[in-house]
Amino acid sequence: MARLRALSGPGVYARGMRYPDGGGLSPAGRARREEVRRQAAGLFAAGVAPVEVAHRLRVSSKSAYQWRRRWRAGGVSALASTGPSGAPCRLSERQLDRLQTELDRGPEAHGWVDQRWTLARVTVLIGRLFHVRYTLRGTAYLLHRLDYSPQVPARRAVERDERKIAAWRAETWAKVRG
């Protein structure tokens, strides 16, 4: 399980684990689905109706009819998995690792005064580091693929000094409360 990396601030993203490969099915899950389609092809070849195939394989009738149409057009190979859906990432694995490292360093290290990572700031950071342009929505998809999720802001001043607060609570507040 991935560790949660909190990045405070509104519209900010933190790392968590949702899907094994960042979205959709894992490679093993895609292989299992492909095997079901191959079983369906065998049943179609044996003359079994799509409704019966759907019942036997516990899938929807719509899927069975689509599979039969694809099987008739291209055989068993037409039912093979095409891999994960969606557009390929425009950043390499090395670049994604570097992006995570830079996000961990915080916004202050990149010239923003407060401690908030927003989609706009992450988009600018990607542009500065890798000379790749992303839309805000594309940045949101990228962060989701990296297992980051939106976080509720921690409303704290940048100048906050935890040691002084603890000392005030221990001394002054203890006297006031009696």
C-alpha positions as CSV (number, residue, x, y, z in Angstrom):
1,M,0.0,0.0,0.0
2,A,1.3,3.4,-0.9
3,R,2.0,6.0,1.8
4,L,-0.1,9.1,1.9
5,R,1.8,12.3,1.2
6,A,-0.2,15.3,2.3
7,L,0.4,18.6,0.5
8,S,-1.7,21.2,2.4
9,G,-3.8,23.8,0.7
10,P,-7.0,24.2,-1.3
11,G,-7.2,22.3,-4.5
12,V,-4.1,20.5,-3.4
13,Y,-3.4,16.9,-4.1
14,A,-2.0,14.1,-1.8
15,R,-0.8,10.7,-2.7
16,G,-2.9,7.6,-1.9
17,M,-3.6,4.3,-3.6
18,R,-6.7,3.6,-5.7
19,Y,-5.8,1.4,-8.6
20,P,-2.7,-0.8,-9.1
21,D,-1.7,0.9,-12.3
22,G,-3.2,4.3,-11.8
23,G,-6.6,3.7,-13.1
24,G,-8.8,1.0,-14.5
25,L,-7.7,-2.7,-14.5
26,S,-4.4,-4.1,-13.6
27,P,-2.5,-6.2,-16.3
28,A,-3.8,-9.3,-14.5
29,G,-7.3,-8.0,-14.6
30,R,-7.1,-7.3,-18.3
31,A,-5.7,-10.8,-18.9
32,R,-8.7,-12.3,-17.0
33,R,-11.1,-10.3,-19.1
34,E,-9.4,-11.3,-22.3
35,E,-9.6,-15.0,-21.2
36,V,-13.4,-14.6,-20.8
37,R,-13.6,-13.1,-24.4
38,R,-11.6,-16.1,-25.7
39,Q,-14.0,-18.5,-24.0
40,A,-16.9,-16.6,-25.7
41,A,-15.1,-17.1,-29.0
42,G,-15.0,-20.8,-28.4
43,L,-18.7,-20.8,-27.6
44,F,-19.5,-18.7,-30.7
45,A,-17.5,-21.2,-32.8
46,A,-19.6,-24.0,-31.3
47,G,-22.8,-22.2,-32.4
48,V,-24.0,-21.0,-29.0
49,A,-26.2,-17.9,-29.2
50,P,-24.9,-14.6,-27.6
51,V,-27.7,-14.6,-25.0
52,E,-26.6,-18.1,-23.8
53,V,-22.9,-17.0,-23.9
54,A,-23.7,-14.0,-21.8
55,H,-25.6,-16.3,-19.3
56,R,-22.8,-18.9,-19.1
57,L,-20.0,-16.4,-18.7
58,R,-22.0,-14.1,-16.5
59,V,-21.6,-11.0,-18.7
60,S,-24.1,-8.6,-20.2
61,S,-25.9,-9.6,-23.4
62,K,-24.7,-6.4,-25.0
63,S,-21.1,-7.5,-24.4
64,A,-21.7,-10.9,-25.9
65,Y,-23.3,-9.4,-29.0
66,Q,-20.3,-7.0,-29.4
67,W,-17.8,-9.8,-28.9
68,R,-19.6,-11.9,-31.5
69,R,-19.5,-9.1,-34.0
70,R,-15.8,-8.5,-33.4
71,W,-15.1,-12.3,-33.5
72,R,-16.9,-12.6,-36.9
73,A,-15.0,-9.7,-38.3
74,G,-11.5,-10.7,-37.1
75,G,-11.5,-14.0,-35.3
76,V,-10.1,-14.7,-31.8
77,S,-7.3,-12.1,-32.3
78,A,-10.0,-9.4,-32.6
79,L,-11.0,-10.1,-29.0
80,A,-7.4,-9.6,-27.6
81,S,-6.9,-6.8,-25.0
82,T,-5.7,-3.5,-26.4
83,G,-4.0,-2.5,-23.2
84,P,-4.9,0.2,-20.8
85,S,-7.3,2.9,-22.2
86,G,-6.6,6.6,-22.3
87,A,-3.9,8.7,-23.8
88,P,-0.3,7.8,-23.0
89,C,1.5,9.9,-20.5
90,R,3.6,12.6,-22.0
91,L,6.2,12.3,-19.2
92,S,8.7,9.5,-18.9
93,E,9.0,7.4,-15.7
94,R,12.1,9.4,-14.8
95,Q,10.2,12.7,-15.2
96,L,7.3,11.4,-13.1
97,D,9.7,10.4,-10.4
98,R,11.4,13.9,-10.5
99,L,7.9,15.5,-10.5
100,Q,7.0,13.7,-7.3
101,T,10.4,14.7,-5.7
102,E,9.8,18.3,-6.6
103,L,6.2,18.2,-5.2
104,D,7.6,16.8,-2.0
105,R,10.0,19.8,-1.8
106,G,7.0,22.0,-1.6
107,P,5.8,25.2,-3.4
108,E,8.1,27.4,-1.4
109,A,11.2,25.8,-3.0
110,H,9.8,26.8,-6.4
111,G,9.0,30.4,-5.7
112,W,5.5,30.4,-4.2
113,V,5.2,32.1,-0.8
114,D,2.5,30.0,0.8
115,Q,2.5,26.2,1.2
116,R,-0.2,25.3,-1.3
117,W,0.0,23.1,-4.4
118,T,-2.8,24.0,-6.7
119,L,-3.5,22.5,-10.2
120,A,-2.3,25.8,-11.8
121,R,1.0,25.7,-9.8
122,V,1.6,22.0,-10.6
123,T,0.9,22.8,-14.3
124,V,3.5,25.7,-14.2
125,L,6.0,23.4,-12.5
126,I,5.6,20.8,-15.2
127,G,6.2,23.4,-17.8
128,R,9.2,24.8,-16.1
129,L,10.8,21.4,-15.4
130,F,10.0,19.5,-18.6
131,H,8.9,22.1,-21.2
132,V,5.6,20.2,-21.6
133,R,2.3,22.0,-21.7
134,Y,-0.6,20.5,-19.8
135,T,-4.1,21.9,-19.3
136,L,-5.5,22.1,-15.7
137,R,-7.7,19.0,-16.5
138,G,-4.7,17.2,-17.9
139,T,-2.7,18.0,-14.8
140,A,-5.6,16.6,-12.7
141,Y,-5.6,13.4,-14.7
142,L,-1.8,13.2,-14.3
143,L,-1.9,13.7,-10.5
144,H,-4.7,11.1,-10.3
145,R,-2.6,8.6,-12.3
146,L,0.2,9.3,-9.7
147,D,-2.3,8.4,-7.0
148,Y,-2.7,12.0,-5.7
149,S,-6.2,13.1,-4.6
150,P,-7.6,16.5,-3.7
151,Q,-7.2,17.5,0.0
152,V,-9.0,19.8,2.4
153,P,-6.8,22.7,3.2
154,A,-5.0,22.9,6.6
155,R,-5.6,26.6,7.4
156,R,-2.3,27.5,9.1
157,A,-0.1,30.6,8.8
158,V,3.3,30.1,7.2
159,E,4.8,31.9,10.2
160,R,3.3,29.4,12.7
161,D,5.8,28.2,15.3
162,E,4.7,24.9,16.9
163,R,7.2,25.1,19.7
164,K,6.0,28.6,20.8
165,I,2.4,27.4,20.7
166,A,3.2,24.4,22.8
167,A,5.1,26.5,25.3
168,W,2.2,29.1,25.5
169,R,-0.3,26.3,26.1
170,A,1.8,24.7,28.8
171,E,2.6,28.0,30.7
172,T,0.1,30.8,30.0
173,W,-3.0,28.8,29.2
174,A,-2.4,26.6,32.2
175,K,-2.3,29.7,34.4
176,V,-5.5,31.2,32.9
177,R,-7.4,27.9,33.2
178,G,-6.2,27.5,36.8
